[in-house]
Amino acid sequence: MIELEKNVIPVVWVTGATRGIGLAAANAFAAIGCRVVLSGRSRQQLEINAGRIIDQGGFALPIVCDVTSETSVRGAHANIVKKAGEVDVLVNNAGVTVFETFEKSTLKDFDAIVDTNLRGYFLCTKAVLTSMLKRRKGHIINIHSVAARDTFYNSSVYSAAKAGALAMSRCLRHEVRKKGVRVVDVLPGAVETDMWSRSARKKYHQKMMQPEDVADAVVSVYCQPQRMTTDEIVLRPVEGDL
Ligand SMILES: NC(=O)c1ccc[n+]([C@@H]2O[C@H](COP(=O)([O-])OP(=O)(O)OC[C@H]3O[C@@H](n4cnc5c(N)ncnc54)[C@H](OP(=O)(O)O)[C@@H]3O)[C@@H](O)[C@H]2O)c1
């Protein structure tokens, strides 16, 4: 299991922690004793989620942060450092999609998807990286998707954003791996969350992973011995893609 340094409790910042995979990841890191920062756009939901962790004896800090906004990300990061300490683990998770053909995808869809899934990962990583490099330690765990490398209907813009984030992340890992910073790429297949329509969730419920499955995999990678890291993991429902 995790080897927490003596008297050092890791600070874990999870973006998109109002629900779904981000919330499950925040809960999972809290369960192993980390100080968890939950961020997202809905203050009310963040406070509810953080309150549940605190009620169970954990440390949780709800911080409003829109990952598409540089001002919001910088402000959130400053707030986190002040209230919880320097970030040891960043889970870049906040993401959106619109299931649509390329022909029907609008520029508004494109901007929202690229700004959240690619620009957001860039901004949040920028916010934490300098301190991690200075301290020669840190984990940047990026939640991508199998859509970053495989081909799906109605996912051209999402795939482009996820492929861009994956490429960016691979280059970052190459640059920082000898400087104590671990960059981990997680590529999940279908997970039963609000990203899918109610009818899709009902139809495919038996074939989808649950957010906790992804969260457990993320925490187990984090808990690996100091001498090793996992560069990339692909997680799929046992029967494969939907
Ligand atoms: N579900 C799947 O099948 C699946 C598969 C592979 C990968 N993924 C990836 O997993 C990640 C989490 O997705 P999910 O399935 O858990 O979706 P979800 O349940 O819809 O949750 C998305 C999260 O992202 C947050 N978010 C969206 N836009 C944001 C913004 N501009 N700033 C800050 N937070 C924002 C949402 O919070 P607010 O709206 O409250 O701000 C919410 O907490 C995404 O990166 C997604 O691409 C999902």
The ligand as a Gaussian input file, in Angstrom:
#p B3LYP/6-31G(d) Opt

LIG

0 1
 N      -17.817000       8.632000     -18.640000
 C      -17.054000       8.011000     -19.539000
 O      -17.467000       7.062000     -20.217000
 C      -15.636000       8.473000     -19.725000
 C      -14.775000       7.621000     -20.439000
 C      -13.473000       8.010000     -20.633000
 C      -13.017000       9.193000     -20.128000
 N      -13.865000      10.008000     -19.444000
 C      -13.316000      11.261000     -18.953000
 O      -13.417000      11.276000     -17.548000
 C      -13.485000      12.615000     -17.082000
 C      -14.650000      12.757000     -16.114000
 O      -15.843000      12.512000     -16.815000
 P      -17.144000      11.892000     -16.141000
 O      -17.533000      10.739000     -16.975000
 O      -16.955000      11.714000     -14.702000
 O      -18.183000      13.065000     -16.480000
 P      -19.235000      13.873000     -15.592000
 O      -19.900000      12.964000     -14.629000
 O      -20.055000      14.617000     -16.573000
 O      -18.314000      14.870000     -14.769000
 C      -17.594000      15.878000     -15.409000
 C      -16.949000      16.738000     -14.367000
 O      -16.210000      17.772000     -15.039000
 C      -16.571000      19.030000     -14.464000
 N      -16.412000      20.111000     -15.430000
 C      -16.944000      20.216000     -16.663000
 N      -16.562000      21.370000     -17.231000
 C      -15.789000      22.013000     -16.323000
 C      -15.097000      23.241000     -16.300000
 N      -15.127000      24.094000     -17.346000
 N      -14.378000      23.575000     -15.202000
 C      -14.345000      22.739000     -14.147000
 N      -14.967000      21.566000     -14.092000
 C      -15.696000      21.209000     -15.173000
 C      -17.993000      18.838000     -14.001000
 O      -18.270000      19.734000     -12.958000
 P      -19.245000      21.009000     -13.062000
 O      -20.080000      20.836000     -14.286000
 O      -19.999000      20.994000     -11.792000
 O      -18.278000      22.145000     -13.145000
 C      -17.956000      17.422000     -13.469000
 O      -17.481000      17.407000     -12.142000
 C      -13.595000      13.489000     -18.317000
 O      -12.334000      14.012000     -18.648000
 C      -14.044000      12.513000     -19.385000
 O      -13.668000      12.935000     -20.673000
 C      -15.163000       9.670000     -19.222000

